[in-house]
Structure formats: C-alpha cells, structure tokens
C-alpha cells in the first residue's frame, strides 16, 4: 500500500502532467518565452521534453539553426551547449530513445512549437523548433508539441543564421534556463 501511494505521488508530481515551459533566452534576444504544451496531441513528446527540462538538460543549449521567415531550432542537448564545438550542433539528441511520430491535424502557424527529426518520421528526440511564420508544408509531417503564449517578441529577436541551412555564425543565442510550469 505504501509503495502504491508513493508511486501515485511521484506520477502526480512528474513532468508528464506539466502544461508548459518557461524558457529564459540570452544573446541578441533577451527575455522569457512561455510555451503551452499539448499533452493531448503529443503525449510522448511532451513527456520527453518536460523530463529533459526538469533534469536541466536544456539549460545552456543554443539556437543552432535559425532561418528568417521560417523557424528557430534548439534542443540539441548533446552537441548544442554554450561554449561547445558548434560544428556538430543539430546532429545530437539526448540519451533517451527516439520517439514515434505523433502527427496531428494542427497547422504549423506562427508561434507553433514542433519537434525536429531526421528523415525518419520516428526519430524526434530532444530538438524542437519555434515557427516565426506559417509553414504549412510541415503539416502532418512533424509533431506539433505546443504554442508560444508569451514572448514572441523574444522569439522574433533570436539571432538569425546564414545560408539555406540557417546555421548561426559566431555566438548563437541560448536557452539559459528552461523550467517546467503547470
């Protein structure tokens, strides 16, 4: 009986029941981005990113791929840390398993947060992106995990990358602290 109560208490306090993220950003952009997470749309993805945030794994991770008029990508907890070798940023993930796609009919509009992946639809892990503008060509191809509710001015100020792939040259902006909110 005691173990069951402890498990229930642990599950109730765990990140899977979180409703959002608060992201502190520093660099060319400075401020807070608040994201509402869609547990009912992408429960496995929300569970993964809230667990990573709760562990502090997103703290100090850069926006490594930022394309004007499209999106800002971050979340490479393996190779995307401030002060690291940025030549590998965007190629890594976490030590957790990749996730099966949780596609929905939600559109990739301005402020929508999606999970980045490789060519395989079932390869999302830790990286995510925030849309600057609508990108409906992504609809049904990438998992929508949430939407920015406050701080789009901060998103809009994130240092842009160069070229078609949007790699950020020099010092990229970073998520200094990512907190799970209820």
DANOR-V547248 format. One record per pair of residues at least 4 apart in sequence whose ideal C-beta (glycine too) atoms are under 7 Angstrom apart, sorted by the first residue. I is the first residue (numbers start at 1). J is the second residue. If there is no record, write none. Layout:
i=I j=J
i=I j=J
//
This chain:
i=1 j=5
i=2 j=6
i=3 j=7
i=4 j=8
i=5 j=9
i=6 j=10
i=7 j=11
i=8 j=12
i=9 j=13
i=10 j=14
i=12 j=17
i=15 j=47
i=15 j=50
i=15 j=51
i=15 j=54
i=15 j=180
i=16 j=47
i=16 j=50
i=18 j=37
i=18 j=50
i=18 j=180
i=18 j=181
i=18 j=182
i=19 j=36
i=19 j=37
i=19 j=181
i=19 j=182
i=20 j=34
i=20 j=35
i=20 j=36
i=20 j=37
i=20 j=181
i=21 j=35
i=21 j=37
i=21 j=53
i=21 j=178
i=21 j=179
i=21 j=180
i=21 j=181
i=22 j=32
i=22 j=34
i=22 j=179
i=22 j=181
i=23 j=32
i=23 j=33
i=23 j=35
i=23 j=175
i=23 j=178
i=24 j=32
i=24 j=175
i=24 j=176
i=24 j=177
i=25 j=29
i=25 j=30
i=25 j=31
i=25 j=33
i=25 j=154
i=25 j=173
i=25 j=175
i=26 j=30
i=26 j=173
i=26 j=174
i=26 j=176
i=27 j=159
i=27 j=171
i=27 j=172
i=27 j=173
i=27 j=174
i=28 j=157
i=28 j=158
i=28 j=159
i=28 j=173
i=29 j=154
i=29 j=157
i=29 j=158
i=29 j=173
i=31 j=151
i=31 j=154
i=32 j=151
i=32 j=154
i=33 j=148
i=33 j=151
i=33 j=154
i=33 j=155
i=34 j=148
i=34 j=149
i=34 j=150
i=34 j=151
i=35 j=113
i=35 j=146
i=35 j=147
i=35 j=148
i=35 j=149
i=36 j=146
i=36 j=147
i=36 j=149
i=37 j=46
i=37 j=50
i=37 j=145
i=37 j=146
i=38 j=42
i=38 j=46
i=38 j=144
i=38 j=145
i=38 j=146
i=39 j=43
i=39 j=46
i=41 j=102
i=41 j=104
i=41 j=106
i=41 j=144
i=42 j=46
i=42 j=102
i=42 j=143
i=42 j=144
i=42 j=145
i=43 j=47
i=44 j=48
i=44 j=99
i=44 j=100
i=44 j=102
i=45 j=49
i=45 j=99
i=45 j=102
i=45 j=115
i=45 j=124
i=45 j=143
i=45 j=145
i=46 j=50
i=46 j=145
i=47 j=51
i=48 j=52
i=48 j=96
i=48 j=99
i=49 j=53
i=49 j=128
i=49 j=145
i=50 j=54
i=50 j=180
i=51 j=55
i=52 j=57
i=52 j=58
i=52 j=77
i=52 j=94
i=52 j=126
i=53 j=58
i=53 j=178
i=53 j=179
i=53 j=180
i=54 j=180
i=57 j=77
i=57 j=94
i=58 j=75
i=58 j=77
i=58 j=175
i=58 j=178
i=59 j=175
i=59 j=176
i=59 j=177
i=59 j=178
i=60 j=81
i=60 j=82
i=60 j=174
i=60 j=176
i=61 j=74
i=61 j=75
i=61 j=76
i=61 j=77
i=61 j=80
i=61 j=81
i=61 j=174
i=61 j=175
i=62 j=74
i=62 j=80
i=62 j=82
i=62 j=89
i=62 j=172
i=62 j=173
i=62 j=174
i=63 j=72
i=63 j=73
i=63 j=74
i=63 j=158
i=63 j=168
i=63 j=172
i=63 j=173
i=64 j=73
i=64 j=74
i=64 j=76
i=64 j=80
i=64 j=86
i=64 j=89
i=64 j=90
i=64 j=167
i=64 j=168
i=64 j=172
i=65 j=73
i=65 j=90
i=65 j=161
i=65 j=165
i=65 j=166
i=65 j=167
i=66 j=72
i=66 j=73
i=66 j=158
i=66 j=159
i=66 j=160
i=66 j=161
i=66 j=166
i=66 j=168
i=67 j=71
i=67 j=161
i=67 j=166
i=68 j=160
i=69 j=132
i=69 j=133
i=70 j=132
i=70 j=133
i=70 j=135
i=71 j=129
i=71 j=130
i=71 j=131
i=71 j=132
i=71 j=135
i=72 j=129
i=72 j=130
i=72 j=132
i=72 j=155
i=72 j=158
i=73 j=116
i=73 j=127
i=73 j=129
i=74 j=80
i=74 j=127
i=74 j=128
i=74 j=175
i=75 j=126
i=75 j=127
i=75 j=128
i=76 j=80
i=76 j=89
i=76 j=90
i=76 j=92
i=76 j=126
i=76 j=127
i=77 j=94
i=77 j=126
i=78 j=92
i=78 j=93
i=78 j=94
i=79 j=84
i=79 j=88
i=79 j=89
i=79 j=91
i=79 j=92
i=80 j=89
i=80 j=90
i=80 j=92
i=82 j=174
i=86 j=172
i=88 j=92
i=93 j=125
i=93 j=126
i=93 j=127
i=94 j=125
i=94 j=126
i=96 j=125
i=98 j=122
i=98 j=123
i=98 j=124
i=98 j=125
i=99 j=122
i=99 j=124
i=99 j=125
i=100 j=122
i=101 j=121
i=101 j=122
i=101 j=143
i=102 j=143
i=103 j=140
i=103 j=143
i=104 j=144
i=106 j=144
i=107 j=136
i=107 j=139
i=108 j=112
i=108 j=114
i=108 j=131
i=108 j=134
i=108 j=135
i=108 j=136
i=108 j=138
i=108 j=139
i=108 j=144
i=109 j=131
i=109 j=134
i=110 j=131
i=110 j=132
i=110 j=133
i=110 j=134
i=111 j=130
i=111 j=131
i=111 j=147
i=111 j=148
i=111 j=152
i=112 j=131
i=112 j=144
i=112 j=147
i=113 j=128
i=113 j=130
i=113 j=145
i=113 j=146
i=113 j=147
i=113 j=148
i=114 j=128
i=114 j=129
i=114 j=138
i=114 j=142
i=114 j=143
i=114 j=144
i=114 j=145
i=115 j=124
i=115 j=128
i=115 j=142
i=115 j=143
i=115 j=145
i=116 j=124
i=116 j=127
i=116 j=128
i=116 j=129
i=117 j=121
i=117 j=123
i=117 j=124
i=117 j=142
i=118 j=123
i=124 j=143
i=128 j=145
i=130 j=148
i=130 j=155
i=131 j=135
i=132 j=155
i=132 j=156
i=138 j=142
i=148 j=152
i=148 j=155
i=151 j=155
i=152 j=156
i=153 j=157
i=158 j=173
i=159 j=168
i=159 j=172
i=159 j=173
i=161 j=166
i=161 j=167
i=161 j=168
i=162 j=167
i=162 j=169
i=163 j=167
i=168 j=172
//
